């Protein structure tokens, strides 16, 4: 009986794997790009950057020339202040300011003396790095399943926005250090932490892996997309969905352009001169012009389990850098 069950399971798994569909373009063409080696492999990623195995980091400016302290991971480049933390609750700013907290810091931003913190237990705080005291702290329901692309707190004039691990944005007044508002973005999904929180030309864009919300001209726009990867520029939001689409959205979430690629899984997106570039998990680069009327596809050596991070006109994966 044991042999029969084992044979059945093996046959089932073989059938399931053999029936899996993959993206297979009919033809490819060369896309202008430069591929170079990075100093080390990526070992950790978040929404703001990535940490390399040699303790350097990647952020929106590219590869750092400095190294983080041993055992620390890159958290954020906040107005040129480099924030890093380890798994024990220690946090460092610019290599010379050290702070100790009871829980691990997973996201942080700095404005003046005020450090906005998000902890692994889904609590958040405002901490004065000069007086070394908490000005505000709030606890949320613990979230155990999270997308690694945890968004960073966002300072907006007299407010700070905390992206939570349970699908909310907590708005706090940084003059009075009081709670101003709670925005519920994605209350029901199993994995619903906020992965995108940006101010694009005074329009606020917020997204989980399942929902995207925009606040534009005092109006709220909300749509459901299952987001595989994303990027933004000054005027548009670009997302790749789990069903193989690449979408160009306005800040009011109107679909400006859309292209479907059957069975495609896009691991990273970036934009250069209004062209969109996407890395597909089976080893392809897709290039779209600004209205998605032209498509170019090139081959590349890429494995679907590789860590990726995109920054402006660059895509990093493992120990490689593609510049467009």
C-alpha positions in Angstrom: 0.0 0.0 0.0 2.8 2.4 0.9 4.4 1.7 -2.5 1.1 2.4 -4.3 0.6 5.7 -2.4 4.2 6.8 -3.1 3.9 6.0 -6.8 0.6 7.9 -7.0 2.2 11.0 -5.4 5.2 10.9 -7.8 2.9 10.5 -10.8 0.7 13.4 -9.6 3.7 15.7 -9.0 5.2 14.8 -12.3 2.0 15.5 -14.1 1.5 18.8 -12.3 5.1 20.0 -13.0 5.0 18.9 -16.6 1.8 20.7 -17.3 3.1 24.0 -15.9 3.2 26.7 -18.6 6.1 29.1 -19.2 6.6 32.3 -21.1 8.0 31.5 -24.6 8.4 34.4 -27.0 8.2 33.6 -30.7 11.2 35.6 -31.5 13.9 37.7 -29.8 15.9 40.7 -30.7 18.9 42.5 -29.2 18.1 45.2 -26.6 20.8 47.8 -25.9 22.1 47.2 -22.4 25.2 46.8 -20.4 25.7 43.8 -18.0 28.4 44.0 -15.4 29.4 42.3 -12.1 28.6 43.7 -8.7 31.0 43.3 -5.8 29.0 40.6 -4.2 25.7 38.7 -4.3 22.4 40.1 -2.9 21.6 38.6 0.5 18.6 40.8 1.6 16.1 43.1 -0.1 13.4 45.6 1.0 11.5 48.3 -0.8 14.3 50.9 -0.4 17.3 48.7 -1.4 19.3 45.6 -0.9 22.2 44.4 1.2 25.1 42.6 -0.4 27.1 39.7 1.1 30.2 42.0 1.5 28.1 44.4 3.6 27.8 47.0 0.8 24.3 48.0 -0.2 22.2 49.1 -3.2 19.8 52.0 -3.1 18.2 54.4 -5.6 21.7 55.8 -6.4 23.3 52.4 -7.2 26.1 50.5 -5.4 27.4 52.1 -2.2 31.1 52.8 -1.8 30.9 52.2 2.0 30.1 49.0 4.0 27.6 48.5 6.7 28.6 47.2 10.1 28.9 43.4 10.3 25.6 41.7 10.9 23.6 44.8 9.8 21.2 45.1 6.9 20.4 48.2 4.8 17.1 49.8 5.8 16.9 53.1 4.0 18.8 56.1 2.5 16.7 58.8 4.1 17.8 62.2 2.7 21.4 60.9 2.5 21.3 59.5 6.0 22.1 55.7 5.8 20.0 53.7 8.2 20.9 50.1 8.9 19.8 47.6 11.6 20.5 44.0 12.8 18.2 41.3 13.9 18.7 42.1 17.6 17.1 45.6 17.7 20.3 47.6 17.1 20.1 50.5 14.7 22.8 52.6 13.1 22.8 55.9 11.3 25.7 56.8 9.0 28.0 54.4 10.7 28.5 56.4 13.9 25.1 56.8 15.7 24.0 53.7 17.5 20.6 53.0 19.1 19.1 50.0 20.9 15.5 49.0 20.7 13.6 46.0 22.1 12.4 44.8 18.7 14.0 44.5 15.3 13.6 47.6 13.0 12.4 46.7 9.5 11.7 50.2 8.1 12.8 53.7 9.1 13.0 57.3 7.8 14.7 60.3 9.4 13.7 64.0 9.3 15.8 66.3 11.4 16.0 64.7 14.8 12.9 62.6 14.4 13.3 59.0 13.4 10.2 57.2 12.2 10.4 53.5 13.0 8.5 50.3 12.0 9.3 47.2 14.0 9.0 43.5 13.2 6.1 43.2 15.7 4.1 45.8 13.6 4.5 48.5 16.2 5.6 52.0 15.1 7.3 54.9 16.8 8.7 58.4 16.5 12.0 58.6 18.3 14.1 61.8 19.0 17.7 60.8 18.3 19.0 63.8 20.3 17.1 63.4 23.5 16.9 59.6 22.9 13.3 59.4 23.9 10.1 58.2 22.2 7.7 60.9 21.2 5.0 58.6 19.9 4.4 54.8 19.9 1.6 52.7 18.7 1.1 48.9 18.6 -0.7 47.1 15.9 -1.9 43.5 15.5 1.2 41.2 14.8 1.5 40.1 11.2 3.4 36.9 10.6 3.2 36.7 6.8 4.7 39.7 5.0 6.1 40.7 1.6 9.8 41.5 2.0 9.3 44.8 0.2 8.2 46.7 3.3 7.7 50.4 2.4 9.4 53.1 4.4 7.7 55.8 6.6 7.0 58.9 4.6 7.3 62.5 6.0 4.9 65.1 4.5 5.4 68.6 6.0 3.7 68.3 9.4 2.7 64.6 9.0 4.4 61.3 8.9 2.8 58.2 7.3 3.5 54.8 8.7 2.9 51.8 6.3 1.9 48.9 8.5 2.2 45.2 8.1 -1.5 44.6 8.3 -2.7 46.7 5.3 -3.0 50.2 6.9 -1.3 53.6 6.8 -1.1 55.3 10.2 -1.0 59.1 9.9 0.7 61.0 12.8 1.1 64.7 13.4 4.8 65.4 14.1 4.1 68.7 15.7 1.8 67.3 18.4 2.9 63.7 18.1 -0.7 62.6 18.0 -2.6 60.1 15.8 -4.3 62.1 13.0 -5.9 59.3 10.9 -5.8 55.7 9.9 -6.2 54.7 6.3 -7.3 51.1 5.7 -5.9 49.9 2.4 -6.1 46.1 2.3 -7.9 44.7 5.3 -8.7 41.1 4.2 -5.7 39.6 2.3 -3.5 37.1 4.0 -0.3 39.0 3.0 -1.2 42.7 3.0 1.6 44.8 4.2 2.2 48.1 2.4 4.9 47.7 -0.2 4.6 51.1 -1.9 4.2 54.5 -0.3 5.2 57.5 -2.4 4.4 61.1 -3.1 4.3 61.6 -6.9 3.8 65.3 -7.8 1.6 65.8 -4.7 -0.4 62.7 -5.4 -0.1 60.0 -2.7 0.2 56.4 -4.0 -0.1 53.5 -1.6 -0.1 49.8 -2.5 -0.1 46.3 -1.0 0.5 43.3 -3.1 -3.2 43.2 -3.8 -4.6 46.7 -3.7 -3.4 50.1 -5.0 -4.8 53.4 -3.7 -4.2 56.9 -4.9 -5.1 60.2 -3.2 -5.2 62.9 -5.9 -6.8 66.4 -5.7 -8.7 65.4 -2.6 -10.2 62.3 -4.2 -9.5 58.7 -3.5 -9.0 56.1 -6.3 -8.7 52.4 -5.5 -8.2 49.3 -7.7 -7.4 45.6 -7.2 -4.3 44.3 -8.9 -2.2 41.3 -7.9 1.2 42.9 -8.1 4.3 40.9 -8.9 6.6 43.9 -9.3 6.4 47.7 -9.6 8.3 50.9 -10.3 7.4 54.6 -10.6 8.6 57.8 -12.2 7.4 61.4 -11.6 4.1 60.9 -13.4 3.2 57.2 -13.7 3.0 53.9 -11.8 4.2 50.8 -13.6 3.1 47.4 -12.3 3.5 43.8 -13.5 0.7 41.6 -12.4 0.6 37.9 -11.5 -1.3 37.1 -14.7 1.5 38.4 -17.0 0.3 42.0 -17.7 2.5 45.1 -17.6 0.4 48.2 -16.8 1.1 51.9 -17.0 -1.2 53.8 -14.6 -1.8 57.5 -14.1 -1.8 58.7 -10.5 -5.6 58.5 -10.7 -5.2 54.8 -11.5 -6.4 55.1 -15.1 -4.8 52.5 -17.4 -2.7 54.5 -19.8 -1.1 51.5 -21.5 -1.3 47.7 -21.0 0.3 44.6 -22.5 -0.3 41.0 -21.7 2.4 38.3 -22.0 1.0 34.8 -21.7 2.5 32.9 -18.7 5.0 35.6 -18.0 6.3 36.3 -14.5 8.1 39.7 -14.3 10.5 39.9 -11.4 11.6 43.6 -11.8 10.6 46.7 -13.7 12.5 49.9 -14.5 12.0 53.0 -16.7 14.6 54.8 -18.9 13.7 57.6 -21.4 10.0 56.6 -21.2 10.8 53.0 -22.2 9.8 50.3 -19.7 12.2 47.3 -19.1 11.1 44.1 -17.4 13.0 41.0 -16.3 11.1 37.8 -16.9 11.7 34.8 -14.7 12.6 32.4 -17.6 15.5 34.5 -18.7 14.2 37.3 -20.9 14.3 41.1 -21.0 11.1 42.8 -22.3 11.3 46.4 -23.6 8.2 48.5 -24.2 8.0 52.0 -25.7 6.0 54.6 -23.8 2.6 53.7 -25.2 3.4 49.9 -25.3 2.8 49.8 -29.0 6.2 48.3 -29.7 7.7 45.2 -27.9 11.2 44.0 -28.0 12.4 40.8 -26.2 16.0 39.7 -25.6 17.4 36.7 -23.8 19.4 36.9 -20.6 20.9 34.4 -18.1 18.5 34.6 -15.2 17.0 32.1 -12.7 13.5 32.6 -11.3 14.6 32.3 -7.7 17.1 35.2 -7.9 16.9 38.3 -5.7 16.2 41.4 -7.8 16.2 45.2 -7.1 15.5 48.0 -9.6 16.8 51.5 -9.3 16.2 54.2 -12.0 17.7 52.7 -15.2 19.3 49.8 -13.5 18.2 46.3 -12.5 20.3 44.3 -10.0 20.1 40.5 -9.6 22.3 38.2 -7.6 25.8 39.5 -8.5 24.9 41.2 -11.8 23.9 44.7 -12.8 22.0 45.6 -16.0 22.2 49.2 -17.1 19.8 50.4 -19.8 
